[in-house]
Amino acid sequence: MTTIIILYAILGIIAGLLAGLLGIGGGIIIVPMLTYSFELLHFPQQYIMHLALGTSMACILFTSISSAYSHHRHKNVLWKIVLSIAPSILLGTFLGSFIASRIPTKFLQIFFSLFLFFVSIQLITGKTPKPNRQLPTIKGMSIIGGFIGIISSLVGIGGGTLSVPFMIFHNVEIRKAIGTSAAIGISIAFAGTCGYFVNGIQVPKLPDFSLGYIYLPALLGITLFSTFTSPLGAKLTQKLPTQKIKKYFSILLLIIGIKMLLETI
């Protein structure tokens, strides 16, 4: 049990730093580590991935709020983008949680691994957008928002791995893309948390201290640390070479994805 508590603390520290530094909720790290910890705790195998996804979403809710506030203080949140995309993201994420709750754990693990490969390759091979490319209209933003929401709920992330590249692709300055993504993550995490709560509340034989598909001890342990480290990550964004950090992060994602896929197969 001591090992699990230490793991949650480390996860919280890393998730907070990543949320502030790269505009992501940290779910890409939280989900595989929660899966590992739930296996150590001998949770029912058929619910492990669902619990990891739901708990990750709940953690991201608190992390995103802290991170978004810090980026807002640095004037790096474009609230116009947040407000234009939030309604469709809320709907897409809530819908995605219903889809995920009806998909077997093994399929979700494979899907998550493949998603990690996609994101890592995307980060490594990031291309410079055409200088005249601008963000889509409200209709286009709604479609993109729904897509980001569904994918985010299926893999338990705050959406930054999709929304940051999307904004950079449309010539949003990288620090503002990171800050805006942190704010967008609040909508994703809120809808995802509600969805995984609703879909898991009637499921029998879930572990003690579970609220639907949200495992409260992990939520408490991770958020206690992530809310303190996310402002630090936001400060580091102003100083560190973000592009280089993204490349190092992409290598880490690739390693985690390969490990998770091999264990699932």
Residue pairs with C-beta under 8 A, 6 or more apart in sequence:
3 40
4 37
4 40
4 41
5 221
7 33
7 36
7 37
8 37
8 217
8 218
8 221
8 222
9 221
9 222
9 224
9 225
11 26
11 29
11 30
11 33
11 34
11 221
11 222
11 225
11 226
12 59
12 221
12 222
12 223
12 224
12 225
12 226
12 229
13 225
13 226
13 229
14 26
14 29
15 25
15 26
15 27
15 29
15 30
15 59
15 60
15 63
15 222
15 226
15 229
15 230
16 26
16 63
16 66
16 67
16 225
16 226
16 227
16 228
16 229
16 230
16 232
16 233
17 229
17 230
17 232
17 233
17 236
18 24
18 25
18 26
18 28
18 29
18 233
18 249
19 25
19 26
19 60
19 63
19 64
19 66
19 67
19 158
19 160
19 182
19 185
19 226
19 230
19 233
20 67
20 70
20 71
20 182
20 229
20 230
20 231
20 232
20 233
20 234
20 235
20 236
20 237
21 178
21 233
21 234
21 236
21 237
21 240
21 242
21 245
22 160
22 164
22 178
22 233
22 237
22 242
22 245
22 246
22 249
23 67
23 71
23 160
23 163
23 164
23 177
23 178
23 179
23 180
23 181
23 182
23 185
24 157
24 158
24 159
24 160
24 161
24 164
24 181
24 185
25 56
25 59
25 60
25 63
25 64
25 157
25 158
25 159
25 160
25 185
25 188
25 189
26 59
26 60
26 63
26 158
26 226
27 56
27 57
27 59
27 60
27 152
27 155
27 156
27 157
27 158
28 116
28 119
28 155
28 157
28 161
28 253
28 256
29 256
30 52
30 55
30 56
30 59
30 60
30 156
30 222
31 52
31 53
31 56
31 112
31 155
31 156
31 157
32 52
32 112
32 256
32 259
32 260
34 51
34 52
34 55
34 56
34 215
34 218
35 48
35 49
35 52
35 109
35 260
37 218
38 48
38 51
38 52
38 215
39 48
41 207
43 51
43 207
44 205
44 206
44 207
45 105
46 104
46 105
47 105
47 203
47 206
47 213
48 105
49 105
49 108
49 109
49 112
50 100
50 101
50 105
50 108
50 196
50 199
50 200
50 213
51 200
51 206
51 207
51 210
51 213
51 214
51 215
52 156
53 100
53 108
53 153
53 154
53 155
53 156
53 192
53 196
53 213
54 97
54 156
54 192
54 193
54 196
54 197
54 200
54 212
54 213
54 214
54 215
55 213
55 214
55 215
55 218
55 219
56 156
56 157
57 97
57 153
57 156
57 188
57 189
57 192
57 193
57 195
57 196
57 214
58 189
58 193
58 196
58 214
58 219
59 218
59 219
59 222
59 223
59 226
60 156
60 157
60 158
60 185
60 188
60 189
60 192
61 186
61 189
61 190
61 193
62 223
62 226
62 227
63 158
63 185
63 189
63 223
63 226
63 227
63 230
64 158
64 182
64 183
64 185
64 186
64 188
64 189
65 186
65 227
66 226
66 227
66 230
66 231
67 182
67 185
67 230
67 231
67 233
67 234
68 77
68 179
68 182
68 183
68 185
68 186
69 231
70 230
70 231
70 233
70 234
70 235
71 77
71 178
71 179
71 180
71 182
71 183
71 234
71 237
72 179
72 183
74 175
74 179
74 234
74 235
74 237
74 238
76 175
76 176
76 178
76 179
76 180
76 234
76 237
77 176
77 179
77 180
77 182
77 183
78 172
78 176
78 179
78 180
79 183
81 135
81 141
81 167
81 172
81 180
81 184
82 180
82 183
82 184
82 187
84 138
84 141
85 141
85 142
85 144
85 145
85 148
85 163
85 184
86 145
86 184
86 187
87 142
87 145
88 141
88 142
88 143
88 144
88 145
88 146
88 149
89 145
89 146
89 148
89 149
89 152
89 159
89 184
89 187
89 188
89 191
90 149
90 187
90 190
90 191
91 146
91 149
91 191
92 145
92 146
92 147
92 148
92 149
92 150
92 152
92 153
92 191
93 149
93 150
93 152
93 153
93 187
93 188
93 191
93 192
93 195
94 149
94 153
94 191
94 192
94 194
94 195
95 149
95 150
95 153
95 195
96 149
96 150
96 151
96 152
96 153
96 154
96 192
96 195
97 153
97 191
97 192
97 194
97 195
97 196
97 198
97 199
98 195
98 199
99 150
99 153
99 154
100 108
100 153
100 154
100 196
100 199
101 195
101 196
101 199
101 200
101 213
103 111
103 154
106 264
108 154
109 260
109 261
109 264
110 261
110 264
110 265
111 154
111 155
112 154
112 155
112 156
112 257
112 260
113 257
113 258
113 260
113 261
113 264
114 257
114 261
115 151
115 155
115 257
116 253
116 254
116 256
116 257
116 260
117 254
117 257
119 161
119 250
119 253
120 250
120 251
120 253
120 254
120 257
121 250
121 254
122 161
122 165
122 250
123 165
123 246
123 247
123 249
123 250
123 253
124 247
124 250
124 251
126 165
126 168
126 243
126 246
129 168
129 169
129 170
129 171
131 171
133 169
133 170
133 171
134 170
134 171
135 141
135 167
135 170
135 172
136 143
136 144
136 170
144 166
147 162
148 159
148 162
148 163
148 166
148 184
148 188
149 159
149 187
149 188
149 191
151 159
151 162
152 158
152 159
152 162
152 188
152 192
153 188
153 191
153 192
153 195
156 192
157 188
158 181
158 182
158 184
158 185
158 188
158 189
159 181
159 184
159 185
159 188
160 178
160 181
160 182
160 184
160 185
163 177
163 180
163 181
163 184
164 177
164 178
164 181
167 176
167 177
167 180
167 181
168 174
168 177
172 180
174 242
174 243
175 237
175 238
175 242
178 237
178 242
179 234
179 237
182 234
193 214
196 212
196 213
196 214
197 211
197 212
197 213
197 214
198 212
199 212
199 213
200 206
200 210
200 211
200 212
200 213
200 214
201 211
201 212
203 212
203 213
206 212
206 213
207 215
209 215
209 216
209 217
210 216
